[in-house]
Amino acid sequence: MPLSTLVETDKHEVKQRQSHALTGFGVKARTGLSSIPNNIGGLNLHLKEASELYIDNYLYVRGCSKSTIQNHKRSHTIFIRAVGDLLVEEVAIEHIAKWKRYMERRAWDTNVVGLHMYNLRNFFRYWYKKLDLNIDPEEITPPKKVFKIPKTLSVKQIQAIYDACECLRDKVLISLLFTTGVRLKELRMIRITDIMEDKILIHGKNSKDRFIYIDKNTNCLIRKFISDRDDSYGFLFKGRDNPNLSKTQVQHIVYLLGLKANIPIKVTPHIFRHSYATALLENGCNLRYIQELLGHADISTTQIYTHVSNVNLVEAYQKHHVSLV
């Protein structure tokens, strides 16, 4: 069956199987805190408390993910560390400048600085409607995002990492990372009941489910790996003290395998995702299908891999072009 037909058929199947119940960490508002009306004024609200209220009454209610909420908390904490726990209404543009200098002195990546400034702008936009602020949130201008071509591994390097695996679990893990492009969190959350004959149901970002396809070799590895399991409803990758492997554990496994295989760059789980997408594109796969397979909401995110392929195009040109005498 053509890939286009598979993608469309399985999108329909995902929708049929998907639960629409808003449960879990990211969508529960904390109890005991009511919605804050606009134009309240005179609260004498300090930044720490304002941060907690913003998270409780805005981010939680919107259903933001755990990682998104943690990122916002981190941005607020860094700002308070730089300028102090001021009253929200006291914050002025010079405090923003001081905070920006605080980050730049630490030589933080431009995109990291931009993310923190973007988070803080949203924070002040929220309070701008409710308090008499001394700052216009639109004055907080994050630096322009710096485009970076994602790092990738060659098939030969990935094969070396696979060959360095000493246990079946690691072979399954590496095989899934490269042959499906699955995200780290998605990999950790795979349950045995999600595994089908030639595909796996993935519970993706923002509660969006999709299918990833597995080749015969990966399928055989998985079947062998779970053949003696007695917990048919458990996670595919069990942790020692937890139901599944932690984020740090997976990162450490992959990192050590990279060292063992003598890979010259730091190997992370996400580098396999970049390598998978780039390999698909270089083998002629339609960008739209790659978007579906990766679970990207916006095709502009997928288009970054065209730049990776263009690097190889330049190499091919330099090797094979014909010059005039």
C-alpha positions as CSV (number, residue, x, y, z in Angstrom):
1,M,0.0,0.0,0.0
2,P,1.4,3.5,-0.9
3,L,2.7,5.6,2.0
4,S,0.2,8.3,1.2
5,T,-2.7,5.9,1.7
6,L,-1.2,4.5,4.9
7,V,-0.8,7.9,6.4
8,E,-4.4,9.0,5.6
9,T,-5.9,5.7,6.7
10,D,-4.0,5.7,10.0
11,K,-4.8,9.3,10.7
12,H,-8.5,8.3,10.7
13,E,-7.8,5.3,12.9
14,V,-5.9,7.5,15.4
15,K,-8.9,9.8,15.6
16,Q,-11.2,6.9,16.3
17,R,-8.9,5.5,19.1
18,Q,-8.0,8.9,20.6
19,S,-9.4,9.9,24.0
20,H,-10.6,13.5,24.4
21,A,-10.7,13.5,28.2
22,L,-8.6,16.4,29.5
23,T,-6.7,14.6,32.3
24,G,-3.1,14.5,33.6
25,F,-0.5,17.0,34.8
26,G,-0.8,19.5,32.0
27,V,-4.5,20.3,32.2
28,K,-5.5,20.5,35.8
29,A,-5.9,23.8,37.5
30,R,-4.9,23.8,41.1
31,T,-7.7,23.9,43.6
32,G,-8.5,26.9,45.8
33,L,-7.5,29.5,43.2
34,S,-10.2,31.3,41.2
35,S,-9.8,33.1,38.0
36,I,-8.4,36.6,38.4
37,P,-10.5,39.4,36.9
38,N,-9.0,42.2,34.8
39,N,-8.2,45.7,36.1
40,I,-7.9,44.7,39.8
41,G,-5.1,47.0,40.8
42,G,-3.6,47.7,44.3
43,L,-2.7,44.0,45.0
44,N,1.0,44.8,46.0
45,L,1.8,41.6,44.2
46,H,5.5,40.4,44.2
47,L,7.0,38.6,41.2
48,K,7.2,35.2,42.9
49,E,3.5,35.2,43.8
50,A,2.5,36.6,40.5
51,S,4.5,33.8,38.8
52,E,2.5,31.2,40.8
53,L,-0.8,32.8,40.0
54,Y,0.0,33.0,36.3
55,I,1.0,29.4,36.2
56,D,-2.1,28.3,38.2
57,N,-4.7,30.4,36.5
58,Y,-3.4,30.6,33.0
59,L,-0.9,27.9,32.0
60,Y,-2.6,25.0,33.8
61,V,-6.0,26.1,32.6
62,R,-4.8,26.3,29.0
63,G,-3.6,22.7,29.3
64,C,0.1,23.4,28.8
65,S,2.4,20.5,29.1
66,K,4.6,19.8,32.0
67,S,7.8,20.8,30.1
68,T,6.2,24.1,29.0
69,I,5.2,25.0,32.5
70,Q,8.7,24.1,33.7
71,N,10.2,26.3,31.0
72,H,8.0,29.3,32.1
73,K,8.9,28.7,35.8
74,R,12.6,28.7,34.9
75,S,12.3,32.0,32.9
76,H,10.5,33.6,35.9
77,T,13.1,32.3,38.4
78,I,16.0,33.7,36.3
79,F,14.4,37.1,36.0
80,I,13.8,37.3,39.8
81,R,17.4,36.1,40.4
82,A,18.6,39.0,38.2
83,V,16.4,41.9,39.5
84,G,15.0,40.7,42.8
85,D,11.5,39.9,44.0
86,L,10.0,43.3,43.0
87,L,6.4,44.3,43.0
88,V,5.0,43.5,39.6
89,E,3.9,47.1,39.2
90,E,7.5,48.3,39.9
91,V,9.1,46.5,37.0
92,A,10.4,48.9,34.4
93,I,12.2,48.6,31.1
94,E,15.6,49.0,32.8
95,H,14.9,45.8,34.8
96,I,14.4,44.0,31.5
97,A,17.7,45.3,30.2
98,K,19.5,44.3,33.4
99,W,18.0,40.8,33.1
100,K,19.1,40.5,29.5
101,R,22.7,41.6,30.4
102,Y,22.6,39.0,33.2
103,M,21.9,36.2,30.6
104,E,24.4,37.6,28.0
105,R,27.2,37.8,30.6
106,R,26.8,34.0,31.1
107,A,27.2,33.5,27.3
108,W,23.9,31.8,26.9
109,D,22.8,30.8,23.5
110,T,20.8,33.5,21.6
111,N,17.9,31.2,21.1
112,V,17.8,30.4,24.8
113,V,17.8,34.1,25.7
114,G,15.0,34.6,23.2
115,L,12.9,31.8,24.7
116,H,13.2,33.3,28.2
117,M,12.3,36.8,26.9
118,Y,9.3,35.4,25.0
119,N,8.1,33.7,28.2
120,L,8.5,36.8,30.2
121,R,6.7,38.9,27.6
122,N,3.7,36.5,27.8
123,F,3.8,36.8,31.6
124,F,3.6,40.6,31.6
125,R,0.9,40.5,28.9
126,Y,-1.2,38.5,31.3
127,W,-0.7,41.0,34.1
128,Y,-0.9,44.0,31.9
129,K,-4.7,43.4,31.7
130,K,-5.1,43.1,35.4
131,L,-2.6,45.6,37.0
132,D,-1.4,49.1,36.5
133,L,2.0,48.1,35.1
134,N,5.0,50.4,34.7
135,I,6.0,48.5,31.5
136,D,4.5,47.8,28.2
137,P,5.0,44.0,27.5
138,E,5.6,44.8,23.8
139,E,8.8,46.6,24.8
140,I,10.2,43.2,25.6
141,T,11.7,42.2,22.3
142,P,13.4,38.8,22.1
143,P,16.4,38.6,19.8
144,K,15.8,37.2,16.4
145,K,16.0,33.4,16.4
146,V,19.3,32.1,15.0
147,F,18.8,29.3,12.5
148,K,20.9,26.3,13.1
149,I,21.2,23.3,10.9
150,P,20.5,20.2,13.1
151,K,23.3,17.8,13.7
152,T,22.8,14.4,12.1
153,L,24.6,11.0,12.0
154,S,25.4,9.0,8.9
155,V,23.9,5.5,8.5
156,K,27.4,4.1,9.0
157,Q,27.7,5.9,12.4
158,I,24.3,4.7,13.5
159,Q,25.1,1.2,12.5
160,A,28.3,1.5,14.6
161,I,26.1,2.6,17.6
162,Y,23.7,-0.3,17.0
163,D,26.6,-2.8,16.8
164,A,27.9,-1.4,20.1
165,C,24.7,-2.5,21.9
166,E,25.4,-5.4,24.3
167,C,21.8,-6.1,25.3
168,L,18.5,-6.6,23.4
169,R,16.9,-3.6,25.1
170,D,19.5,-1.2,23.8
171,K,19.1,-2.7,20.2
172,V,15.4,-2.1,20.4
173,L,15.9,1.4,21.7
174,I,18.4,2.5,19.0
175,S,16.4,0.8,16.2
176,L,13.2,2.6,17.2
177,L,14.9,5.9,17.6
178,F,16.4,5.8,14.1
179,T,13.9,3.8,12.0
180,T,10.9,5.8,13.3
181,G,12.2,9.2,14.3
182,V,10.2,9.0,17.6
183,R,10.7,11.7,20.2
184,L,12.4,10.8,23.5
185,K,9.2,11.3,25.6
186,E,7.2,9.3,23.0
187,L,9.6,6.5,23.2
188,R,9.5,6.3,27.0
189,M,5.7,6.3,26.9
190,I,5.2,3.3,24.5
191,R,3.2,0.6,26.1
192,I,3.1,-3.0,24.9
193,T,-0.6,-2.6,24.1
194,D,0.4,0.2,21.7
195,I,2.4,-2.2,19.5
196,M,0.7,-3.6,16.5
197,E,1.8,-5.8,13.6
198,D,3.7,-3.2,11.6
199,K,3.2,0.0,13.5
200,I,3.0,1.6,17.0
201,L,0.5,4.0,18.3
202,I,2.4,7.0,19.6
203,H,1.0,9.5,22.2
204,G,2.6,12.7,20.9
205,K,2.9,16.3,21.9
206,N,-0.2,18.2,22.8
207,S,-2.2,15.0,23.2
208,K,-2.0,14.3,19.5
209,D,-1.8,10.6,18.7
210,R,-0.2,9.2,15.5
211,F,1.2,5.9,14.1
212,I,4.8,5.2,13.5
213,Y,5.8,2.4,11.1
214,I,8.3,-0.3,12.1
215,D,10.3,-2.4,9.7
216,K,10.6,-6.2,9.9
217,N,13.9,-6.1,11.7
218,T,12.7,-3.7,14.4
219,N,9.5,-5.7,14.7
220,C,11.4,-8.9,15.3
221,L,13.6,-7.3,17.9
222,I,10.5,-6.0,19.7
223,R,8.7,-9.3,19.6
224,K,11.8,-11.1,21.0
225,F,12.3,-8.4,23.6
226,I,8.7,-8.7,25.0
227,S,8.3,-12.5,24.5
228,D,8.9,-13.3,28.2
229,R,7.2,-10.3,29.7
230,D,4.3,-11.0,32.1
231,D,3.1,-7.4,32.2
232,S,1.2,-7.1,28.9
233,Y,-0.1,-3.6,29.8
234,G,3.2,-2.2,31.0
235,F,5.7,0.1,29.3
236,L,8.0,-1.3,26.6
237,F,11.1,0.1,28.3
238,K,10.8,-0.7,32.0
239,G,12.8,1.2,34.6
240,R,14.6,-0.4,37.5
241,D,12.7,1.6,40.2
242,N,10.0,3.2,38.0
243,P,7.4,1.9,35.6
244,N,9.5,3.1,32.6
245,L,12.9,4.4,31.9
246,S,13.5,8.1,32.8
247,K,14.5,10.8,30.4
248,T,17.9,10.9,32.0
249,Q,18.4,7.1,31.8
250,V,17.6,7.0,28.0
251,Q,20.0,10.0,27.4
252,H,22.7,8.2,29.4
253,I,22.3,4.9,27.5
254,V,22.5,6.7,24.1
255,Y,25.5,8.9,25.2
256,L,27.5,5.9,26.4
257,L,26.8,3.9,23.2
258,G,28.0,6.9,21.2
259,L,31.3,6.9,23.2
260,K,31.7,3.2,22.7
261,A,31.2,3.5,19.0
262,N,33.8,6.4,18.8
263,I,31.3,8.9,17.4
264,P,33.1,12.3,17.3
265,I,30.0,14.3,18.5
266,K,27.8,14.0,21.5
267,V,25.1,11.5,20.7
268,T,21.6,12.4,22.0
269,P,18.2,10.7,21.4
270,H,17.1,13.7,19.3
271,I,19.9,13.4,16.9
272,F,18.4,10.1,15.7
273,R,15.2,12.0,14.9
274,H,17.1,14.5,12.8
275,S,19.0,11.7,11.1
276,Y,15.8,9.8,10.3
277,A,14.1,12.8,8.7
278,T,17.2,13.7,6.7
279,A,17.5,10.1,5.4
280,L,13.9,10.1,4.3
281,L,14.3,13.4,2.5
282,E,17.5,12.3,0.8
283,N,15.8,9.1,-0.4
284,G,13.0,11.1,-2.1
285,C,10.2,11.0,0.5
286,N,7.7,13.8,0.2
287,L,8.1,16.5,2.8
288,R,4.4,16.4,3.6
289,Y,4.7,12.7,4.5
290,I,7.7,13.4,6.7
291,Q,5.7,16.0,8.6
292,E,3.1,13.3,9.3
293,L,5.6,10.7,10.3
294,L,7.4,13.1,12.7
295,G,4.2,14.5,14.1
296,H,5.0,18.1,13.3
297,A,2.0,20.5,13.6
298,D,3.5,22.9,11.1
299,I,5.4,21.9,8.0
300,S,7.8,24.9,8.5
301,T,9.3,22.8,11.3
302,T,9.9,19.9,8.9
303,Q,11.4,22.2,6.2
304,I,14.5,22.6,8.4
305,Y,15.7,19.3,7.0
306,T,15.8,20.6,3.5
307,H,18.7,22.7,4.6
308,V,20.5,19.6,5.9
309,S,20.0,18.0,2.5
310,N,21.3,21.1,0.8
311,V,24.6,20.6,2.5
312,N,24.8,17.2,0.9
313,L,23.8,18.7,-2.5
314,V,26.8,21.1,-2.2
315,E,29.1,18.2,-1.5
316,A,27.7,16.3,-4.5
317,Y,28.2,19.4,-6.7
318,Q,31.7,19.9,-5.6
319,K,32.5,16.3,-6.3
320,H,30.8,15.8,-9.6
321,H,30.5,19.2,-11.3
322,V,32.2,19.8,-14.7
323,S,34.4,22.9,-15.2
324,L,35.2,24.7,-18.4
325,V,38.9,24.6,-19.3
